């Protein structure tokens, strides 16, 4: 994996987003969503595990939704208590970790590293990387004359500050030499369609389902995070857990990792079944789920156990992202590469990925 390239970027406003709350939705109509019938545990269940785990999930088309939809944690650890809580963005997950109200959470790499960095320095560690972001996040423009990143000079572009598109957008603007010529405004994904409809913005870097909404409003894709990754600006989704929770629940963490790996394998080996679960949890048709899945590169435990990730590269990637966040003043500094490497909990991944 190529680590995100550091950019000499100008100062940006720090963002402190308030927690907007989380939702505990009911099960969907997917046949495997029934808590009794449906899929079995893919490994030997362990009824001795009695952990109470509070898990933050988001509507991201990856293996976490399969684990939730099929009730794999519940089936593999029948004596454990699994509490799923939905969140709408990475900053909300950070707030929940800070409040001590969740044990495991998922967010983009920028938000996850922000949580680890000063001034927050939350006591959390990286436990899984479900995907590398590609075409699922993209820059959409509403003027036909905008066809390249250079065409954004003199324009207003919306992005969610602190999220992975923010990192990619500012990096690409800096690379193009026009970072001082573009007005970058902070908007959450759900606010972007209204701003585009009213003509307040010329472009937006967004993710699904907003990405499709912006295209339906007449926008067109200029470039995406896959192209940004080729330029050296790699972004990914990541899952972290509280350090205390990890230390107190090693058997739970091992089983959690096994079922995440099973879900990743299903995406690669049986994408139709995976799409059914993802569609059920997103509340979209299976074809839409397949389209969203095409925007990611999915990783298994074997992949993550290699040198590019938990073997060594993860600490470097976290450090690169942390340095970027410090440069744009979204944090109050970065940890050292060794300190970020210390925030990578590799034990379970290494055991499962062997």
Order of alpha helices (4+ residues) and beta strands (2+ residues): beta-alpha-alpha-beta-alpha-beta-alpha-beta-beta-beta-alpha-beta-alpha-beta-alpha-beta-alpha-beta-alpha-alpha-alpha-alpha-beta-alpha-alpha-alpha-alpha
